[in-house]
Amino acid sequence: MSDGQQMTRRQMLVAGAVTGAAVASSTLWAPKASAAAAPAIFYSPHQDDDALGLAGSILEHKAAGRPVYLVLVTKGENGDLATLMNGDPCPLTTWGASSHPCAAGGHHNLSWPTDGTSMIVPGRTTEFMASAKNLGVDKVINFNLSDAAYGTPDHYNAFVNKVKAKIKALAQQYPGASHKFTAGWLEVTDTHKAISDAAYLLMNEGVLTDVRFNYVYAYDIPTSKRANGAAYVLNIPSNHMAIKRNSIYCYNTWDPGRNFYALGYHSVPDKLESAHADPREFVFTIPSGYRTGQITQPMTSW
């Protein structure tokens, strides 16, 4: 199967079942990073953004011998996802023409609390850590922030300030590091936008100087438009794309004994399938006229 050819949803589901073996063997390719080199620090707003739109770029830096640190910014609380996981039969399988296969065979048999934290956060973080191991990152850093960008402008600004303080501390700890975020102004969640705002403010203060933004929600839009306005389109080599797909499978594995509940796939199946099919990532710089604040509608950069 070529990189540009989409694996069927059923094939993707089956492939996800072999995640354990894939993760155990897929980190051997990378050259050893120089301990003296300044790291490339990638910031994943939630568990799954790493596999969606950062993995190819992470592997590009690893192949160059650069230390790579992966930051999980939020806990990823999600009460709606907990409710979905309690559904039986699985709601993914009953969404009409857009139905998706369920890694549990369509029956979860779960009775989780719907607080969005007690079961969701550990499960999502298990998937994230497996993906990070698969990508061979040199360090995982968990900011462990509540996903609190929503609500009033005061809530939003408080979240921006918390993220900003933590990024600033990393910049001071690792001078010369490059910082890779998601292009929140093009995306649809206040959390992603708030993290971009924090980066933008730190750039203006001179704290961050080497900054790029990967458009992780590009996989929601038509293939022909994903690169519009991008400063750089990464064409992911086939061997790196195989590793990226293994990271996607980390989010589609059902193995409750190891705390895998395919939460990433249940949350964003269309995005993961589109990222699985497209061997490209899309790197942006901050556009002129960038505006801080909550999303009213995604900005364009062209």
ZADO-1210 file (C-alpha; in nm, 4 decimals, padded with zeros to 6 digits):
<atoms>
<atom x="00.0000" y="00.0000" z="00.0000" code="MET" pos="1"/>
<atom x="00.1456" y="00.3390" z="-00.1006" code="SER" pos="2"/>
<atom x="00.1756" y="00.6265" z="00.1470" code="ASP" pos="3"/>
<atom x="-00.0967" y="00.8184" z="-00.0317" code="GLY" pos="4"/>
<atom x="-00.3466" y="00.5305" z="-00.0326" code="GLN" pos="5"/>
<atom x="-00.5939" y="00.5225" z="00.2541" code="GLN" pos="6"/>
<atom x="-00.6149" y="00.2142" z="00.4682" code="MET" pos="7"/>
<atom x="-00.9762" y="00.1144" z="00.5190" code="THR" pos="8"/>
<atom x="-01.1259" y="00.1757" z="00.8612" code="ARG" pos="9"/>
<atom x="-01.1445" y="-00.1964" z="00.9202" code="ARG" pos="10"/>
<atom x="-00.7772" y="-00.2440" z="00.8271" code="GLN" pos="11"/>
<atom x="-00.6839" y="00.0406" z="01.0589" code="MET" pos="12"/>
<atom x="-00.8722" y="-00.1248" z="01.3427" code="LEU" pos="13"/>
<atom x="-00.6970" y="-00.4576" z="01.2895" code="VAL" pos="14"/>
<atom x="-00.3574" y="-00.2919" z="01.2635" code="ALA" pos="15"/>
<atom x="-00.4199" y="-00.1133" z="01.5926" code="GLY" pos="16"/>
<atom x="-00.4389" y="-00.4470" z="01.7698" code="ALA" pos="17"/>
<atom x="-00.0665" y="-00.5043" z="01.7142" code="VAL" pos="18"/>
<atom x="00.0391" y="-00.1825" z="01.8855" code="THR" pos="19"/>
<atom x="00.2274" y="-00.3630" z="02.1615" code="GLY" pos="20"/>
<atom x="00.4679" y="-00.5274" z="01.9198" code="ALA" pos="21"/>
<atom x="00.5007" y="-00.2102" z="01.7117" code="ALA" pos="22"/>
<atom x="00.5879" y="00.0072" z="02.0093" code="VAL" pos="23"/>
<atom x="00.8446" y="-00.2400" z="02.1352" code="ALA" pos="24"/>
<atom x="01.0395" y="-00.2422" z="01.8097" code="SER" pos="25"/>
<atom x="00.9921" y="00.0918" z="01.6401" code="SER" pos="26"/>
<atom x="01.2359" y="00.3104" z="01.8329" code="THR" pos="27"/>
<atom x="01.5529" y="00.1368" z="01.7154" code="LEU" pos="28"/>
<atom x="01.6024" y="00.3276" z="01.3907" code="TRP" pos="29"/>
<atom x="01.6963" y="00.6691" z="01.5266" code="ALA" pos="30"/>
<atom x="02.0533" y="00.7932" z="01.5664" code="PRO" pos="31"/>
<atom x="02.1502" y="00.8797" z="01.9202" code="LYS" pos="32"/>
<atom x="02.0835" y="01.2453" z="01.9953" code="ALA" pos="33"/>
<atom x="02.3740" y="01.4573" z="02.1078" code="SER" pos="34"/>
<atom x="02.3322" y="01.5421" z="02.4743" code="ALA" pos="35"/>
<atom x="02.5011" y="01.8777" z="02.4088" code="ALA" pos="36"/>
<atom x="02.2562" y="01.9863" z="02.1387" code="ALA" pos="37"/>
<atom x="01.9660" y="02.2155" z="02.2245" code="ALA" pos="38"/>
<atom x="01.6416" y="02.0177" z="02.2125" code="PRO" pos="39"/>
<atom x="01.3427" y="02.0575" z="01.9868" code="ALA" pos="40"/>
<atom x="01.0451" y="02.0842" z="02.2209" code="ILE" pos="41"/>
<atom x="00.7053" y="01.9803" z="02.0837" code="PHE" pos="42"/>
<atom x="00.3858" y="02.0801" z="02.2653" code="TYR" pos="43"/>
<atom x="00.0816" y="01.8526" z="02.2355" code="SER" pos="44"/>
<atom x="-00.2326" y="02.0269" z="02.3688" code="PRO" pos="45"/>
<atom x="-00.4080" y="01.6932" z="02.4292" code="HIS" pos="46"/>
<atom x="-00.3367" y="01.3245" z="02.4082" code="GLN" pos="47"/>
<atom x="-00.3637" y="01.2403" z="02.0339" code="ASP" pos="48"/>
<atom x="-00.2374" y="01.5713" z="01.8857" code="ASP" pos="49"/>
<atom x="00.1137" y="01.4230" z="01.8849" code="ASP" pos="50"/>
<atom x="00.0157" y="01.1380" z="01.6525" code="ALA" pos="51"/>
<atom x="-00.2163" y="01.3530" z="01.4422" code="LEU" pos="52"/>
<atom x="00.0074" y="01.6352" z="01.3325" code="GLY" pos="53"/>
<atom x="00.3445" y="01.6324" z="01.5114" code="LEU" pos="54"/>
<atom x="00.4795" y="01.2801" z="01.4644" code="ALA" pos="55"/>
<atom x="00.6418" y="01.3283" z="01.1240" code="GLY" pos="56"/>
<atom x="00.8143" y="01.6463" z="01.2410" code="SER" pos="57"/>
<atom x="00.9329" y="01.4742" z="01.5584" code="ILE" pos="58"/>
<atom x="01.0817" y="01.1947" z="01.3491" code="LEU" pos="59"/>
<atom x="01.2472" y="01.4469" z="01.1152" code="GLU" pos="60"/>
<atom x="01.4272" y="01.6020" z="01.4115" code="HIS" pos="61"/>
<atom x="01.5170" y="01.2636" z="01.5560" code="LYS" pos="62"/>
<atom x="01.6674" y="01.1574" z="01.2221" code="ALA" pos="63"/>
<atom x="01.8873" y="01.4674" z="01.2295" code="ALA" pos="64"/>
<atom x="02.0241" y="01.3604" z="01.5687" code="GLY" pos="65"/>
<atom x="01.8418" y="01.6334" z="01.7605" code="ARG" pos="66"/>
<atom x="01.7150" y="01.5682" z="02.1134" code="PRO" pos="67"/>
<atom x="01.3364" y="01.5807" z="02.1096" code="VAL" pos="68"/>
<atom x="01.1206" y="01.6558" z="02.4128" code="TYR" pos="69"/>
<atom x="00.7447" y="01.6046" z="02.3971" code="LEU" pos="70"/>
<atom x="00.5213" y="01.8109" z="02.6277" code="VAL" pos="71"/>
<atom x="00.1666" y="01.7108" z="02.7171" code="LEU" pos="72"/>
<atom x="00.0055" y="02.0427" z="02.8048" code="VAL" pos="73"/>
<atom x="-00.3330" y="01.9422" z="02.9513" code="THR" pos="74"/>
<atom x="-00.4802" y="01.6501" z="03.1378" code="LYS" pos="75"/>
<atom x="-00.7346" y="01.6041" z="02.8591" code="GLY" pos="76"/>
<atom x="-01.0464" y="01.5828" z="03.0756" code="GLU" pos="77"/>
<atom x="-01.3519" y="01.5009" z="02.8658" code="ASN" pos="78"/>
<atom x="-01.6901" y="01.4156" z="03.0157" code="GLY" pos="79"/>
<atom x="-01.8504" y="01.3711" z="02.6735" code="ASP" pos="80"/>
<atom x="-01.5933" y="01.1053" z="02.5897" code="LEU" pos="81"/>
<atom x="-01.6718" y="00.9216" z="02.9145" code="ALA" pos="82"/>
<atom x="-02.0408" y="00.9235" z="02.8223" code="THR" pos="83"/>
<atom x="-01.9619" y="00.7936" z="02.4745" code="LEU" pos="84"/>
<atom x="-01.7503" y="00.5114" z="02.6177" code="MET" pos="85"/>
<atom x="-02.0459" y="00.4034" z="02.8349" code="ASN" pos="86"/>
<atom x="-02.2635" y="00.3685" z="02.5246" code="GLY" pos="87"/>
<atom x="-02.3592" y="00.0140" z="02.4263" code="ASP" pos="88"/>
<atom x="-02.3640" y="-00.0557" z="02.1401" code="PRO" pos="89"/>
<atom x="-02.0768" y="00.1830" z="02.0730" code="CYS" pos="90"/>
<atom x="-02.2126" y="00.5080" z="01.9254" code="PRO" pos="91"/>
<atom x="-01.9315" y="00.5087" z="01.6666" code="LEU" pos="92"/>
<atom x="-02.0904" y="00.2064" z="01.5034" code="THR" pos="93"/>
<atom x="-02.4352" y="00.3665" z="01.4752" code="THR" pos="94"/>
<atom x="-02.3504" y="00.7000" z="01.3139" code="TRP" pos="95"/>
<atom x="-02.5120" y="00.6117" z="00.9828" code="GLY" pos="96"/>
<atom x="-02.3015" y="00.6703" z="00.6737" code="ALA" pos="97"/>
<atom x="-02.0080" y="00.7929" z="00.8847" code="SER" pos="98"/>
<atom x="-02.0009" y="00.4913" z="01.1161" code="SER" pos="99"/>
<atom x="-01.6635" y="00.3675" z="01.2367" code="HIS" pos="100"/>
<atom x="-01.5409" y="00.0316" z="01.3624" code="PRO" pos="101"/>
<atom x="-01.5021" y="-00.0035" z="01.7373" code="CYS" pos="102"/>
<atom x="-01.1864" y="-00.1646" z="01.8713" code="ALA" pos="103"/>
<atom x="-01.3988" y="-00.3333" z="02.1403" code="ALA" pos="104"/>
<atom x="-01.6208" y="-00.4972" z="01.8794" code="GLY" pos="105"/>
<atom x="-01.8952" y="-00.2439" z="01.9388" code="GLY" pos="106"/>
<atom x="-01.9570" y="-00.3359" z="02.3047" code="HIS" pos="107"/>
<atom x="-01.7560" y="-00.1650" z="02.5788" code="HIS" pos="108"/>
<atom x="-01.9419" y="-00.2954" z="02.8847" code="ASN" pos="109"/>
<atom x="-01.8181" y="00.0081" z="03.0793" code="LEU" pos="110"/>
<atom x="-01.9851" y="00.2015" z="03.3600" code="SER" pos="111"/>
<atom x="-01.7414" y="00.4859" z="03.4004" code="TRP" pos="112"/>
<atom x="-01.8004" y="00.7993" z="03.6071" code="PRO" pos="113"/>
<atom x="-01.8824" y="01.0805" z="03.3677" code="THR" pos="114"/>
<atom x="-01.6695" y="01.3393" z="03.5462" code="ASP" pos="115"/>
<atom x="-01.4341" y="01.3183" z="03.2480" code="GLY" pos="116"/>
<atom x="-01.1306" y="01.2763" z="03.4707" code="THR" pos="117"/>
<atom x="-01.1137" y="00.9613" z="03.6820" code="SER" pos="118"/>
<atom x="-01.1009" y="00.7096" z="03.3938" code="MET" pos="119"/>
<atom x="-01.0477" y="00.9348" z="03.0918" code="ILE" pos="120"/>
<atom x="-00.7254" y="01.1083" z="03.1986" code="VAL" pos="121"/>
<atom x="-00.5309" y="00.7916" z="03.2922" code="PRO" pos="122"/>
<atom x="-00.6548" y="00.6102" z="02.9813" code="GLY" pos="123"/>
<atom x="-00.5709" y="00.8934" z="02.7431" code="ARG" pos="124"/>
<atom x="-00.2304" y="00.9394" z="02.9046" code="THR" pos="125"/>
<atom x="-00.1521" y="00.5686" z="02.8656" code="THR" pos="126"/>
<atom x="-00.2106" y="00.6080" z="02.4925" code="GLU" pos="127"/>
<atom x="00.0030" y="00.9233" z="02.4828" code="PHE" pos="128"/>
<atom x="00.2949" y="00.7569" z="02.6597" code="MET" pos="129"/>
<atom x="00.2805" y="00.4595" z="02.4220" code="ALA" pos="130"/>
<atom x="00.2857" y="00.6980" z="02.1255" code="SER" pos="131"/>
<atom x="00.5810" y="00.8886" z="02.2729" code="ALA" pos="132"/>
<atom x="00.7718" y="00.5634" z="02.3205" code="LYS" pos="133"/>
<atom x="00.6927" y="00.4621" z="01.9652" code="ASN" pos="134"/>
<atom x="00.8289" y="00.7944" z="01.8355" code="LEU" pos="135"/>
<atom x="01.1477" y="00.7557" z="02.0382" code="GLY" pos="136"/>
<atom x="01.1327" y="01.0971" z="02.2067" code="VAL" pos="137"/>
<atom x="01.4115" y="01.1640" z="02.4517" code="ASP" pos="138"/>
<atom x="01.1951" y="01.3118" z="02.7270" code="LYS" pos="139"/>
<atom x="00.8254" y="01.3438" z="02.8064" code="VAL" pos="140"/>
<atom x="00.7163" y="01.6437" z="03.0117" code="ILE" pos="141"/>
<atom x="00.3636" y="01.6622" z="03.1527" code="ASN" pos="142"/>
<atom x="00.2415" y="02.0107" z="03.2425" code="PHE" pos="143"/>
<atom x="-00.0623" y="01.8388" z="03.3989" code="ASN" pos="144"/>
<atom x="-00.2832" y="02.1461" z="03.3548" code="LEU" pos="145"/>
<atom x="-00.6594" y="02.1257" z="03.3737" code="SER" pos="146"/>
<atom x="-00.8115" y="02.1818" z="03.0316" code="ASP" pos="147"/>
<atom x="-00.9630" y="02.5107" z="03.1477" code="ALA" pos="148"/>
<atom x="-00.9472" y="02.7463" z="02.8485" code="ALA" pos="149"/>
<atom x="-01.3231" y="02.7401" z="02.8005" code="TYR" pos="150"/>
<atom x="-01.5893" y="02.9632" z="02.9550" code="GLY" pos="151"/>
<atom x="-01.5386" y="03.3302" z="03.0259" code="THR" pos="152"/>
<atom x="-01.2512" y="03.5448" z="02.8952" code="PRO" pos="153"/>
<atom x="-01.1134" y="03.5411" z="03.2493" code="ASP" pos="154"/>
<atom x="-01.0979" y="03.1602" z="03.2442" code="HIS" pos="155"/>
<atom x="-00.9286" y="03.1726" z="02.9064" code="TYR" pos="156"/>
<atom x="-00.6713" y="03.4327" z="03.0065" code="ASN" pos="157"/>
<atom x="-00.5896" y="03.2502" z="03.3294" code="ALA" pos="158"/>
<atom x="-00.5174" y="02.9367" z="03.1269" code="PHE" pos="159"/>
<atom x="-00.2987" y="03.1325" z="02.8820" code="VAL" pos="160"/>
<atom x="-00.0974" y="03.2705" z="03.1735" code="ASN" pos="161"/>
<atom x="-00.0444" y="02.9257" z="03.3271" code="LYS" pos="162"/>
<atom x="00.0748" y="02.7825" z="02.9955" code="VAL" pos="163"/>
<atom x="00.2944" y="03.0845" z="02.9313" code="LYS" pos="164"/>
<atom x="00.4676" y="03.0495" z="03.2698" code="ALA" pos="165"/>
<atom x="00.5451" y="02.6829" z="03.2102" code="LYS" pos="166"/>
<atom x="00.6771" y="02.7390" z="02.8574" code="ILE" pos="167"/>
<atom x="00.8925" y="03.0275" z="02.9822" code="LYS" pos="168"/>
<atom x="01.0419" y="02.8015" z="03.2495" code="ALA" pos="169"/>
<atom x="01.1326" y="02.5424" z="02.9850" code="LEU" pos="170"/>
<atom x="01.2869" y="02.8095" z="02.7618" code="ALA" pos="171"/>
<atom x="01.5038" y="02.9213" z="03.0531" code="GLN" pos="172"/>
<atom x="01.5955" y="02.5638" z="03.1417" code="GLN" pos="173"/>
<atom x="01.6906" y="02.4765" z="02.7825" code="TYR" pos="174"/>
<atom x="01.8458" y="02.7844" z="02.6203" code="PRO" pos="175"/>
<atom x="01.8658" y="02.7618" z="02.2441" code="GLY" pos="176"/>
<atom x="01.5800" y="02.5130" z="02.2190" code="ALA" pos="177"/>
<atom x="01.3326" y="02.5345" z="01.9337" code="SER" pos="178"/>
<atom x="00.9637" y="02.5262" z="02.0221" code="HIS" pos="179"/>
<atom x="00.6951" y="02.3531" z="01.8140" code="LYS" pos="180"/>
<atom x="00.3279" y="02.4192" z="01.8799" code="PHE" pos="181"/>
<atom x="-00.0024" y="02.3590" z="01.7054" code="THR" pos="182"/>
<atom x="-00.1509" y="02.6296" z="01.4818" code="ALA" pos="183"/>
<atom x="-00.4325" y="02.7168" z="01.7187" code="GLY" pos="184"/>
<atom x="-00.5538" y="03.0199" z="01.5225" code="TRP" pos="185"/>
<atom x="-00.6470" y="02.7848" z="01.2348" code="LEU" pos="186"/>
<atom x="-00.8117" y="02.5302" z="01.4605" code="GLU" pos="187"/>
<atom x="-01.1390" y="02.5090" z="01.6472" code="VAL" pos="188"/>
<atom x="-01.0646" y="02.4663" z="02.0175" code="THR" pos="189"/>
<atom x="-00.9904" y="02.7383" z="02.2698" code="ASP" pos="190"/>
<atom x="-00.7232" y="02.5178" z="02.4273" code="THR" pos="191"/>
<atom x="-00.5199" y="02.5043" z="02.1055" code="HIS" pos="192"/>
<atom x="-00.5665" y="02.8778" z="02.0506" code="LYS" pos="193"/>
<atom x="-00.4649" y="02.9619" z="02.4071" code="ALA" pos="194"/>
<atom x="-00.1388" y="02.7706" z="02.3711" code="ILE" pos="195"/>
<atom x="-00.0666" y="02.9568" z="02.0464" code="SER" pos="196"/>
<atom x="-00.1422" y="03.2816" z="02.2309" code="ASP" pos="197"/>
<atom x="00.1089" y="03.1929" z="02.5015" code="ALA" pos="198"/>
<atom x="00.3729" y="03.1227" z="02.2369" code="ALA" pos="199"/>
<atom x="00.2910" y="03.4468" z="02.0539" code="TYR" pos="200"/>
<atom x="00.3256" y="03.6535" z="02.3719" code="LEU" pos="201"/>
<atom x="00.6576" y="03.4893" z="02.4586" code="LEU" pos="202"/>
<atom x="00.7832" y="03.5541" z="02.1055" code="MET" pos="203"/>
<atom x="00.6955" y="03.9227" z="02.1439" code="ASN" pos="204"/>
<atom x="00.8849" y="03.9301" z="02.4738" code="GLU" pos="205"/>
<atom x="01.1916" y="03.7746" z="02.3106" code="GLY" pos="206"/>
<atom x="01.1730" y="03.4649" z="02.5304" code="VAL" pos="207"/>
<atom x="01.1141" y="03.2351" z="02.2308" code="LEU" pos="208"/>
<atom x="01.3029" y="03.2929" z="01.9075" code="THR" pos="209"/>
<atom x="01.2831" y="02.9654" z="01.7119" code="ASP" pos="210"/>
<atom x="00.9121" y="02.8833" z="01.6872" code="VAL" pos="211"/>
<atom x="00.6986" y="02.6859" z="01.4408" code="ARG" pos="212"/>
<atom x="00.3359" y="02.5714" z="01.4423" code="PHE" pos="213"/>
<atom x="00.2016" y="02.2448" z="01.2996" code="ASN" pos="214"/>
<atom x="-00.1570" y="02.2556" z="01.1736" code="TYR" pos="215"/>
<atom x="-00.2913" y="01.9410" z="01.3366" code="VAL" pos="216"/>
<atom x="-00.6533" y="02.0017" z="01.2366" code="TYR" pos="217"/>
<atom x="-00.5556" y="02.0245" z="00.8692" code="ALA" pos="218"/>
<atom x="-00.6881" y="01.6707" z="00.8315" code="TYR" pos="219"/>
<atom x="-01.0438" y="01.8024" z="00.8718" code="ASP" pos="220"/>
<atom x="-01.0298" y="01.9954" z="00.5450" code="ILE" pos="221"/>
<atom x="-01.0025" y="01.8775" z="00.1827" code="PRO" pos="222"/>
<atom x="-00.6649" y="01.7310" z="00.0893" code="THR" pos="223"/>
<atom x="-00.5998" y="01.9949" z="-00.1762" code="SER" pos="224"/>
<atom x="-00.6363" y="02.2836" z="00.0718" code="LYS" pos="225"/>
<atom x="-00.4301" y="02.1548" z="00.3640" code="ARG" pos="226"/>
<atom x="-00.1071" y="02.3230" z="00.2559" code="ALA" pos="227"/>
<atom x="-00.2649" y="02.6652" z="00.1883" code="ASN" pos="228"/>
<atom x="-00.0600" y="02.9295" z="00.3668" code="GLY" pos="229"/>
<atom x="00.1951" y="02.6843" z="00.5053" code="ALA" pos="230"/>
<atom x="00.5551" y="02.7993" z="00.5422" code="ALA" pos="231"/>
<atom x="00.6726" y="02.4420" z="00.4929" code="TYR" pos="232"/>
<atom x="00.5116" y="02.1150" z="00.3904" code="VAL" pos="233"/>
<atom x="00.6874" y="01.8119" z="00.5321" code="LEU" pos="234"/>
<atom x="00.6672" y="01.5153" z="00.2967" code="ASN" pos="235"/>
<atom x="00.7091" y="01.2330" z="00.5449" code="ILE" pos="236"/>
<atom x="00.9425" y="00.9541" z="00.4254" code="PRO" pos="237"/>
<atom x="00.7829" y="00.6106" z="00.4047" code="SER" pos="238"/>
<atom x="00.9842" y="00.4681" z="00.6966" code="ASN" pos="239"/>
<atom x="00.8827" y="00.7614" z="00.9160" code="HIS" pos="240"/>
<atom x="00.5225" y="00.7346" z="00.7996" code="MET" pos="241"/>
<atom x="00.5151" y="00.3730" z="00.9154" code="ALA" pos="242"/>
<atom x="00.6212" y="00.4892" z="01.2616" code="ILE" pos="243"/>
<atom x="00.3656" y="00.7712" z="01.2615" code="LYS" pos="244"/>
<atom x="00.0943" y="00.5181" z="01.1788" code="ARG" pos="245"/>
<atom x="00.2054" y="00.3056" z="01.4713" code="ASN" pos="246"/>
<atom x="00.1534" y="00.6111" z="01.6931" code="SER" pos="247"/>
<atom x="-00.1959" y="00.6478" z="01.5504" code="ILE" pos="248"/>
<atom x="-00.2592" y="00.2823" z="01.6386" code="TYR" pos="249"/>
<atom x="-00.1643" y="00.3585" z="01.9992" code="CYS" pos="250"/>
<atom x="-00.4890" y="00.5577" z="02.0075" code="TYR" pos="251"/>
<atom x="-00.6925" y="00.2712" z="01.8584" code="ASN" pos="252"/>
<atom x="-00.5949" y="-00.0218" z="02.0782" code="THR" pos="253"/>
<atom x="-00.8393" y="-00.2038" z="02.3037" code="TRP" pos="254"/>
<atom x="-00.6553" y="-00.3784" z="02.5869" code="ASP" pos="255"/>
<atom x="-00.8170" y="-00.2918" z="02.9230" code="PRO" pos="256"/>
<atom x="-00.5595" y="-00.4996" z="03.1082" code="GLY" pos="257"/>
<atom x="-00.2987" y="-00.2426" z="03.0012" code="ARG" pos="258"/>
<atom x="-00.5395" y="00.0526" z="03.0351" code="ASN" pos="259"/>
<atom x="-00.5883" y="00.0901" z="02.6577" code="PHE" pos="260"/>
<atom x="-00.9460" y="00.1815" z="02.5652" code="TYR" pos="261"/>
<atom x="-00.8980" y="00.3301" z="02.2153" code="ALA" pos="262"/>
<atom x="-00.9977" y="00.6690" z="02.3566" code="LEU" pos="263"/>
<atom x="-00.8183" y="00.8721" z="02.0923" code="GLY" pos="264"/>
<atom x="-00.9961" y="00.6918" z="01.8104" code="TYR" pos="265"/>
<atom x="-01.3336" y="00.7178" z="01.9825" code="HIS" pos="266"/>
<atom x="-01.2725" y="01.0909" z="02.0238" code="SER" pos="267"/>
<atom x="-01.1488" y="01.1894" z="01.6747" code="VAL" pos="268"/>
<atom x="-01.1824" y="00.8939" z="01.4328" code="PRO" pos="269"/>
<atom x="-01.2098" y="01.1040" z="01.1167" code="ASP" pos="270"/>
<atom x="-00.9009" y="01.3092" z="01.1996" code="LYS" pos="271"/>
<atom x="-00.6917" y="01.0012" z="01.2757" code="LEU" pos="272"/>
<atom x="-00.8024" y="00.8255" z="00.9586" code="GLU" pos="273"/>
<atom x="-00.7210" y="01.1320" z="00.7471" code="SER" pos="274"/>
<atom x="-00.3790" y="01.1747" z="00.9101" code="ALA" pos="275"/>
<atom x="-00.3141" y="00.8046" z="00.8553" code="HIS" pos="276"/>
<atom x="-00.3793" y="00.8477" z="00.4820" code="ALA" pos="277"/>
<atom x="-00.1842" y="01.1716" z="00.4191" code="ASP" pos="278"/>
<atom x="00.1981" y="01.1466" z="00.4387" code="PRO" pos="279"/>
<atom x="00.2374" y="01.5207" z="00.4955" code="ARG" pos="280"/>
<atom x="00.2495" y="01.7663" z="00.7828" code="GLU" pos="281"/>
<atom x="00.1940" y="02.1389" z="00.7547" code="PHE" pos="282"/>
<atom x="00.4194" y="02.3868" z="00.9320" code="VAL" pos="283"/>
<atom x="00.3176" y="02.7509" z="00.9787" code="PHE" pos="284"/>
<atom x="00.4601" y="03.0699" z="01.1194" code="THR" pos="285"/>
<atom x="00.2557" y="03.3302" z="01.3067" code="ILE" pos="286"/>
<atom x="00.0616" y="03.5366" z="01.0499" code="PRO" pos="287"/>
<atom x="00.0627" y="03.9131" z="01.0383" code="SER" pos="288"/>
<atom x="-00.2435" y="04.0466" z="01.2110" code="GLY" pos="289"/>
<atom x="-00.2476" y="03.7642" z="01.4659" code="TYR" pos="290"/>
<atom x="-00.5102" y="03.8282" z="01.7327" code="ARG" pos="291"/>
<atom x="-00.5000" y="03.6868" z="02.0841" code="THR" pos="292"/>
<atom x="-00.8163" y="03.5737" z="02.2585" code="GLY" pos="293"/>
<atom x="-01.0779" y="03.3041" z="02.2364" code="GLN" pos="294"/>
<atom x="-01.1815" y="03.1620" z="01.9004" code="ILE" pos="295"/>
<atom x="-01.4850" y="03.3134" z="01.7351" code="THR" pos="296"/>
<atom x="-01.3957" y="03.1505" z="01.4056" code="GLN" pos="297"/>
<atom x="-01.0620" y="03.0103" z="01.2862" code="PRO" pos="298"/>
<atom x="-00.8333" y="03.2727" z="01.1320" code="MET" pos="299"/>
<atom x="-00.6703" y="03.2154" z="00.7956" code="THR" pos="300"/>
<atom x="-00.3073" y="03.3007" z="00.7366" code="SER" pos="301"/>
<atom x="-00.3359" y="03.3874" z="00.3677" code="TRP" pos="302"/>
</atoms>
